[in-house]
Amino acid sequence: MTETTKGPASYFPSIEKKYGRPVAEWKELIRSSPLTKHMELVGWLKTEHGLGHGHANALVAHTLAESRPA
């Protein structure tokens, strides 16, 4: 039985296909941005990099969740 990817990561295959960059590269861009707030980062990805809202939101949510202490 295969496990279905859920949450923000479920968008990753379509993000890579549509925008031609690996998810790791997008996450590095987000981490290196001087912006820190979720919606600021989403807006930046949309305006500066042409991502759709859902794709930008998924990348930011997943990246910020990784950097939060457990």
Biotite code that builds the C-alpha atoms (Angstrom):
import biotite.structure as struc

atoms = struc.array([
    struc.Atom([0.000, 0.000, 0.000], chain_id="A", res_id=1, res_name="MET", atom_name="CA", element="C"),
    struc.Atom([1.367, 3.439, -0.922], chain_id="A", res_id=2, res_name="THR", atom_name="CA", element="C"),
    struc.Atom([1.062, 6.371, 1.417], chain_id="A", res_id=3, res_name="GLU", atom_name="CA", element="C"),
    struc.Atom([-0.571, 9.516, 0.028], chain_id="A", res_id=4, res_name="THR", atom_name="CA", element="C"),
    struc.Atom([1.275, 12.767, 0.661], chain_id="A", res_id=5, res_name="THR", atom_name="CA", element="C"),
    struc.Atom([-0.900, 15.210, 2.570], chain_id="A", res_id=6, res_name="LYS", atom_name="CA", element="C"),
    struc.Atom([-0.694, 18.865, 3.488], chain_id="A", res_id=7, res_name="GLY", atom_name="CA", element="C"),
    struc.Atom([1.598, 21.398, 1.820], chain_id="A", res_id=8, res_name="PRO", atom_name="CA", element="C"),
    struc.Atom([3.957, 18.717, 0.492], chain_id="A", res_id=9, res_name="ALA", atom_name="CA", element="C"),
    struc.Atom([1.174, 17.394, -1.741], chain_id="A", res_id=10, res_name="SER", atom_name="CA", element="C"),
    struc.Atom([1.737, 20.463, -3.936], chain_id="A", res_id=11, res_name="TYR", atom_name="CA", element="C"),
    struc.Atom([5.465, 19.833, -4.432], chain_id="A", res_id=12, res_name="PHE", atom_name="CA", element="C"),
    struc.Atom([5.346, 17.703, -7.616], chain_id="A", res_id=13, res_name="PRO", atom_name="CA", element="C"),
    struc.Atom([3.162, 20.253, -9.415], chain_id="A", res_id=14, res_name="SER", atom_name="CA", element="C"),
    struc.Atom([5.311, 23.157, -8.170], chain_id="A", res_id=15, res_name="ILE", atom_name="CA", element="C"),
    struc.Atom([8.453, 21.547, -9.583], chain_id="A", res_id=16, res_name="GLU", atom_name="CA", element="C"),
    struc.Atom([6.738, 20.749, -12.867], chain_id="A", res_id=17, res_name="LYS", atom_name="CA", element="C"),
    struc.Atom([5.115, 24.163, -13.339], chain_id="A", res_id=18, res_name="LYS", atom_name="CA", element="C"),
    struc.Atom([8.004, 26.406, -12.251], chain_id="A", res_id=19, res_name="TYR", atom_name="CA", element="C"),
    struc.Atom([10.995, 24.238, -13.220], chain_id="A", res_id=20, res_name="GLY", atom_name="CA", element="C"),
    struc.Atom([12.866, 24.486, -9.913], chain_id="A", res_id=21, res_name="ARG", atom_name="CA", element="C"),
    struc.Atom([13.252, 21.817, -7.256], chain_id="A", res_id=22, res_name="PRO", atom_name="CA", element="C"),
    struc.Atom([11.405, 22.394, -3.992], chain_id="A", res_id=23, res_name="VAL", atom_name="CA", element="C"),
    struc.Atom([14.729, 22.513, -2.133], chain_id="A", res_id=24, res_name="ALA", atom_name="CA", element="C"),
    struc.Atom([15.679, 25.574, -4.188], chain_id="A", res_id=25, res_name="GLU", atom_name="CA", element="C"),
    struc.Atom([12.391, 27.334, -3.386], chain_id="A", res_id=26, res_name="TRP", atom_name="CA", element="C"),
    struc.Atom([12.851, 26.571, 0.304], chain_id="A", res_id=27, res_name="LYS", atom_name="CA", element="C"),
    struc.Atom([16.371, 27.977, 0.240], chain_id="A", res_id=28, res_name="GLU", atom_name="CA", element="C"),
    struc.Atom([15.035, 31.188, -1.366], chain_id="A", res_id=29, res_name="LEU", atom_name="CA", element="C"),
    struc.Atom([12.446, 31.460, 1.401], chain_id="A", res_id=30, res_name="ILE", atom_name="CA", element="C"),
    struc.Atom([15.032, 30.873, 4.142], chain_id="A", res_id=31, res_name="ARG", atom_name="CA", element="C"),
    struc.Atom([17.403, 33.449, 2.649], chain_id="A", res_id=32, res_name="SER", atom_name="CA", element="C"),
    struc.Atom([14.718, 36.132, 2.327], chain_id="A", res_id=33, res_name="SER", atom_name="CA", element="C"),
    struc.Atom([14.851, 39.008, 4.823], chain_id="A", res_id=34, res_name="PRO", atom_name="CA", element="C"),
    struc.Atom([11.076, 38.577, 5.194], chain_id="A", res_id=35, res_name="LEU", atom_name="CA", element="C"),
    struc.Atom([9.855, 36.430, 8.084], chain_id="A", res_id=36, res_name="THR", atom_name="CA", element="C"),
    struc.Atom([6.058, 36.623, 8.180], chain_id="A", res_id=37, res_name="LYS", atom_name="CA", element="C"),
    struc.Atom([4.041, 33.981, 6.381], chain_id="A", res_id=38, res_name="HIS", atom_name="CA", element="C"),
    struc.Atom([1.918, 36.270, 4.209], chain_id="A", res_id=39, res_name="MET", atom_name="CA", element="C"),
    struc.Atom([4.841, 38.586, 3.415], chain_id="A", res_id=40, res_name="GLU", atom_name="CA", element="C"),
    struc.Atom([6.734, 35.580, 2.053], chain_id="A", res_id=41, res_name="LEU", atom_name="CA", element="C"),
    struc.Atom([3.689, 34.371, 0.106], chain_id="A", res_id=42, res_name="VAL", atom_name="CA", element="C"),
    struc.Atom([3.267, 37.816, -1.464], chain_id="A", res_id=43, res_name="GLY", atom_name="CA", element="C"),
    struc.Atom([6.964, 37.967, -2.323], chain_id="A", res_id=44, res_name="TRP", atom_name="CA", element="C"),
    struc.Atom([6.897, 34.583, -4.057], chain_id="A", res_id=45, res_name="LEU", atom_name="CA", element="C"),
    struc.Atom([3.821, 35.651, -6.010], chain_id="A", res_id=46, res_name="LYS", atom_name="CA", element="C"),
    struc.Atom([5.115, 39.049, -7.139], chain_id="A", res_id=47, res_name="THR", atom_name="CA", element="C"),
    struc.Atom([8.836, 38.370, -7.549], chain_id="A", res_id=48, res_name="GLU", atom_name="CA", element="C"),
    struc.Atom([8.729, 34.769, -8.757], chain_id="A", res_id=49, res_name="HIS", atom_name="CA", element="C"),
    struc.Atom([5.288, 34.426, -10.372], chain_id="A", res_id=50, res_name="GLY", atom_name="CA", element="C"),
    struc.Atom([3.975, 31.614, -8.162], chain_id="A", res_id=51, res_name="LEU", atom_name="CA", element="C"),
    struc.Atom([0.263, 31.111, -7.677], chain_id="A", res_id=52, res_name="GLY", atom_name="CA", element="C"),
    struc.Atom([-1.168, 31.698, -4.228], chain_id="A", res_id=53, res_name="HIS", atom_name="CA", element="C"),
    struc.Atom([-1.678, 28.031, -3.348], chain_id="A", res_id=54, res_name="GLY", atom_name="CA", element="C"),
    struc.Atom([1.811, 27.020, -4.415], chain_id="A", res_id=55, res_name="HIS", atom_name="CA", element="C"),
    struc.Atom([3.442, 29.945, -2.616], chain_id="A", res_id=56, res_name="ALA", atom_name="CA", element="C"),
    struc.Atom([1.401, 29.274, 0.518], chain_id="A", res_id=57, res_name="ASN", atom_name="CA", element="C"),
    struc.Atom([2.335, 25.576, 0.520], chain_id="A", res_id=58, res_name="ALA", atom_name="CA", element="C"),
    struc.Atom([6.056, 26.305, 0.169], chain_id="A", res_id=59, res_name="LEU", atom_name="CA", element="C"),
    struc.Atom([6.054, 28.939, 2.899], chain_id="A", res_id=60, res_name="VAL", atom_name="CA", element="C"),
    struc.Atom([3.971, 26.840, 5.302], chain_id="A", res_id=61, res_name="ALA", atom_name="CA", element="C"),
    struc.Atom([6.196, 23.797, 4.885], chain_id="A", res_id=62, res_name="HIS", atom_name="CA", element="C"),
    struc.Atom([9.433, 25.797, 5.136], chain_id="A", res_id=63, res_name="THR", atom_name="CA", element="C"),
    struc.Atom([8.387, 27.739, 8.225], chain_id="A", res_id=64, res_name="LEU", atom_name="CA", element="C"),
    struc.Atom([7.122, 24.577, 9.923], chain_id="A", res_id=65, res_name="ALA", atom_name="CA", element="C"),
    struc.Atom([10.554, 22.998, 9.475], chain_id="A", res_id=66, res_name="GLU", atom_name="CA", element="C"),
    struc.Atom([12.297, 25.886, 11.188], chain_id="A", res_id=67, res_name="SER", atom_name="CA", element="C"),
    struc.Atom([9.988, 25.998, 14.229], chain_id="A", res_id=68, res_name="ARG", atom_name="CA", element="C"),
    struc.Atom([11.234, 24.307, 17.378], chain_id="A", res_id=69, res_name="PRO", atom_name="CA", element="C"),
    struc.Atom([9.380, 21.095, 18.166], chain_id="A", res_id=70, res_name="ALA", atom_name="CA", element="C"),
])
